[in-house]
């Protein structure tokens, strides 16, 4: 089952592309770009999820078309850690994705696809795609490219209160 969350979504409270009982993989539309620049990227943002102070930290490097690093989201006592392996951008939305390394948040499962999704603007918004069965795509780029970023339902995204997450250089809109 797919779980997109405005930072933490239970298996029953799903927002964005998926419904409460899951859905087929999102349709591909606007092309997503892989990182083509080089260098470190990421940062940290703070927000509130259901009144709980929360933080997402991305510590990653882009080297040509390769992206690697970690994305860690902490909500209350729960932690969701993703090994970043791909990046995409479409318009004013960008994302880094990869396989969940470990998770103590509701709906998070080690080995599933997961992503940090940012909506640029004032205020910036953040959403965490906690869990997508790894069998839905052959690799990280294929999975993230299938996510139709501009059509994601922002209802469950949270407002960034402080901090900055910077996408990889060369990520084409």
C-alpha positions as CSV (number, residue, x, y, z in Angstrom):
1,X,0.0,0.0,0.0
2,X,1.2,3.5,-0.8
3,X,1.4,6.0,2.0
4,X,2.0,9.7,1.1
5,X,1.9,11.9,4.1
6,X,2.1,15.4,5.0
7,X,5.0,14.2,7.0
8,X,3.4,11.2,8.8
9,X,0.4,9.3,7.6
10,X,-0.9,6.2,9.0
11,X,-1.8,3.3,6.8
12,X,-5.4,4.5,6.8
13,X,-4.9,8.2,6.5
14,X,-3.4,8.6,3.0
15,X,-3.2,11.9,1.1
16,X,-2.0,12.8,-2.2
17,X,-2.1,10.3,-5.0
18,X,-3.3,7.4,-3.0
19,X,-6.6,6.5,-1.4
20,X,-7.2,4.9,2.0
21,X,-7.0,1.4,0.6
22,X,-4.1,2.1,-1.7
23,X,-4.1,2.5,-5.4
24,X,-2.3,1.7,-8.6
25,X,1.0,3.3,-9.3
26,X,0.6,7.0,-10.2
27,X,0.5,7.8,-13.9
28,X,3.6,9.3,-15.4
29,X,3.2,12.7,-17.0
30,X,5.5,15.7,-16.7
31,X,9.0,14.4,-17.1
32,X,11.0,14.2,-13.9
33,X,14.7,15.1,-14.2
34,X,17.6,13.3,-12.6
35,X,20.3,15.3,-10.9
36,X,22.9,16.4,-13.3
37,X,24.9,18.8,-11.2
38,X,27.6,17.8,-8.7
39,X,28.0,18.6,-5.1
40,X,26.4,18.4,-1.7
41,X,22.8,19.3,-1.2
42,X,20.0,19.1,1.4
43,X,19.7,20.9,4.7
44,X,17.1,20.7,7.5
45,X,13.6,22.0,7.9
46,X,11.4,22.2,10.9
47,X,7.6,22.0,10.9
48,X,4.7,20.8,13.1
49,X,2.9,17.6,12.3
50,X,-0.4,17.4,14.3
51,X,1.1,19.9,16.7
52,X,4.3,17.9,17.3
53,X,7.7,19.5,16.5
54,X,9.1,17.7,13.5
55,X,12.3,17.9,11.5
56,X,13.5,16.5,8.2
57,X,17.2,16.5,7.4
58,X,18.6,15.7,4.0
59,X,22.4,15.1,3.7
60,X,23.2,14.0,0.2
61,X,25.6,14.4,-2.8
62,X,24.9,14.6,-6.5
63,X,27.7,13.4,-8.8
64,X,26.5,13.5,-12.4
65,X,23.4,11.4,-12.6
66,X,24.1,9.6,-9.3
67,X,22.5,10.8,-6.0
68,X,23.4,9.3,-2.6
69,X,22.9,10.2,1.0
70,X,20.2,10.1,3.6
71,X,16.9,11.7,4.4
72,X,15.8,11.5,8.0
73,X,12.4,12.6,9.3
74,X,11.8,12.8,13.0
75,X,8.3,13.2,14.4
76,X,7.9,12.9,18.2
77,X,9.7,9.7,19.1
78,X,9.5,8.2,15.6
79,X,12.3,8.3,13.0
80,X,12.1,7.5,9.3
81,X,15.5,7.0,7.5
82,X,15.8,6.8,3.8
83,X,18.9,5.9,1.7
84,X,18.6,8.6,-1.0
85,X,19.2,7.3,-4.6
86,X,17.4,9.6,-6.9
87,X,16.0,13.1,-7.4
88,X,13.4,14.8,-9.6
89,X,11.8,18.2,-10.1
90,X,8.7,19.4,-12.0
91,X,7.8,23.1,-11.8
92,X,7.9,24.3,-8.2
93,X,8.1,20.8,-6.7
94,X,11.2,18.7,-6.2
95,X,11.8,15.4,-4.5
96,X,14.5,13.0,-3.4
97,X,13.7,9.4,-3.1
98,X,15.2,6.0,-2.2
99,X,14.7,2.9,-0.1
100,X,13.6,3.1,3.5
101,X,16.5,1.9,5.7
102,X,14.6,1.8,8.9
103,X,11.4,3.4,10.2
104,X,9.6,3.7,13.5
105,X,6.8,5.8,12.1
106,X,3.4,4.5,11.4
107,X,3.2,3.0,7.9
108,X,7.0,3.0,7.3
109,X,8.6,-0.3,6.3
110,X,12.3,-1.0,5.7
111,X,12.9,-1.8,2.0
112,X,10.0,0.2,0.6
113,X,10.4,3.3,-1.6
114,X,10.1,6.6,0.2
115,X,10.5,10.3,-0.7
116,X,10.8,13.8,0.7
117,X,8.8,16.1,-1.4
118,X,9.2,19.9,-1.3
119,X,6.8,22.5,-2.7
120,X,8.7,25.7,-3.2
121,X,7.0,29.0,-2.5
122,X,6.2,31.2,0.4
123,X,5.5,29.4,2.5
124,X,7.3,26.3,1.5
125,X,5.5,22.9,2.1
126,X,6.9,19.5,2.8
127,X,5.4,16.0,2.4
128,X,6.9,12.6,3.1
129,X,6.0,9.6,1.0
130,X,6.5,7.0,3.6
131,X,5.9,3.7,1.9
132,X,5.5,2.3,-1.6
133,X,6.1,-1.4,-2.1
134,X,9.5,-1.8,-3.7
135,X,8.1,-4.2,-6.4
136,X,6.3,-1.2,-8.0
137,X,9.5,-0.1,-9.8
138,X,12.8,-1.6,-10.9
139,X,14.9,1.2,-9.5
140,X,14.7,4.5,-7.7
141,X,14.7,6.7,-10.8
142,X,11.9,4.7,-12.4
143,X,9.8,4.9,-9.2
144,X,10.3,8.7,-8.6
145,X,9.8,9.5,-12.3
146,X,6.4,7.8,-12.1
147,X,5.3,10.2,-9.4
148,X,3.4,13.1,-11.0
149,X,4.7,15.8,-8.7
150,X,2.5,18.7,-9.9
151,X,-0.7,16.8,-9.3
152,X,0.0,15.6,-5.8
153,X,-2.7,16.7,-3.3
154,X,-1.1,19.2,-1.0
155,X,-3.8,18.9,1.7
156,X,-1.5,16.7,3.8
157,X,1.7,18.6,3.3
158,X,2.9,20.7,6.2
159,X,4.1,24.3,6.2
160,X,7.9,24.7,6.7
161,X,8.4,26.9,9.8
162,X,12.1,27.3,9.6
163,X,15.2,26.0,7.8
164,X,15.9,25.2,4.1
165,X,16.2,22.1,2.0
166,X,18.2,22.8,-1.2
167,X,17.7,20.5,-4.2
168,X,20.7,19.2,-6.1
169,X,22.3,21.6,-8.5
170,X,21.3,21.1,-12.1
171,X,17.9,19.6,-11.3
172,X,15.9,20.8,-14.2
173,X,12.3,22.0,-13.6
